[in-house]
Amino acid sequence: MRETLDPEPGPVAVGLVVGLGGLLFLLEPVVGPFSLGALVVRPVALSAVALAVGFSLGAVVFYRRNRRLFALAHAVFGAAWTGLVVGTLVGAGSLVVGAVLLVVAGIGSLFDRRRRLR
């Protein structure tokens, strides 16, 4: 019996965004900064943006699949990663610290939820 490949759009989109983030990260030492419109950006910075988008999109995908705990994990880390990116971009140290605290609180909450599910 031959099986056909029928990928779902949500997971494919997440995979493409995260893959793009990984590729941009690996390209950093090879290509260096480049112009993006009026901005000069480093590939590693765009990699961080792609991961923030990937985490956030992953939250939506898992929520639509009724995988609430995975959706929550992706939402927490998506928000935290976005906070790290934006805080670094605008030089807001308090936003970066808040994002790190969100990760710590999110991990604690996820472990607690997992423990209660057993």
C-alpha positions in Angstrom: 0.0 0.0 0.0 1.4 3.4 -1.0 0.9 6.3 1.4 0.7 9.8 0.1 2.2 12.8 1.7 -0.5 15.2 2.8 1.1 17.8 5.0 -1.0 20.1 7.1 -0.5 23.9 6.5 0.0 24.9 10.1 2.9 22.6 11.0 4.4 23.2 7.6 4.4 26.9 8.2 5.9 26.5 11.6 8.6 24.2 10.2 9.4 26.7 7.4 9.7 29.7 9.8 11.9 27.8 12.3 14.0 26.3 9.5 14.5 29.8 8.1 15.6 31.0 11.5 18.1 28.2 11.7 19.4 28.9 8.2 19.8 32.6 9.0 21.7 31.7 12.2 24.1 29.5 10.2 24.5 32.2 7.5 25.7 34.8 10.1 29.4 34.1 9.8 29.2 33.6 6.0 27.3 36.7 4.8 27.6 39.2 7.6 25.3 42.2 7.9 23.2 43.2 4.8 20.8 45.9 3.8 17.1 45.3 4.3 15.5 48.5 2.9 16.9 51.4 4.9 18.2 49.1 7.7 21.4 47.1 7.9 20.6 43.9 9.7 22.6 40.8 10.8 21.2 37.4 9.9 21.3 36.3 13.5 18.9 39.1 14.4 16.5 38.0 11.8 17.0 34.5 13.1 15.7 35.6 16.5 12.7 37.3 14.9 11.9 34.1 12.9 12.1 32.0 16.2 9.7 34.4 17.9 7.3 34.1 15.0 7.7 30.3 15.0 7.0 29.9 18.7 3.9 32.2 18.4 2.6 30.4 15.4 3.3 27.1 17.1 1.0 28.2 19.9 -1.9 28.7 17.4 -1.2 25.4 15.7 -1.2 23.4 18.9 -4.3 25.3 20.2 -6.2 24.4 17.1 -5.2 20.7 17.6 -6.6 20.9 21.1 -3.1 20.4 22.6 -3.6 23.1 25.3 -0.4 22.4 27.3 1.8 22.6 24.2 0.0 25.7 23.0 0.6 27.3 26.4 4.3 26.4 26.3 4.6 27.9 22.8 2.7 31.0 23.8 4.8 31.6 26.9 8.1 31.1 25.0 6.8 33.1 22.0 6.0 36.0 24.2 9.3 35.8 26.0 11.3 35.4 22.9 9.5 38.4 21.3 10.2 40.4 24.5 13.9 39.5 24.2 14.0 40.5 20.5 12.1 43.8 21.0 13.9 44.6 24.3 17.3 44.2 22.6 16.1 46.1 19.5 15.0 49.2 21.4 17.5 48.9 24.2 14.9 48.3 27.0 16.7 46.2 29.6 13.6 46.0 31.7 11.8 44.3 28.9 14.6 41.8 28.5 14.6 41.0 32.2 10.8 40.7 32.1 11.1 38.2 29.2 13.6 36.1 31.2 11.3 36.2 34.2 8.4 35.1 32.0 10.5 32.1 30.9 11.3 31.2 34.5 7.6 31.6 35.5 6.4 29.7 32.4 8.7 26.8 33.1 7.5 26.6 36.7 3.9 26.7 35.6 4.4 24.1 33.0 6.1 21.7 35.4 3.3 22.2 37.9 0.6 21.6 35.3 2.4 18.4 34.1 2.7 17.2 37.7 -1.0 17.7 38.2 -1.8 15.8 35.0 -0.1 12.6 36.2 
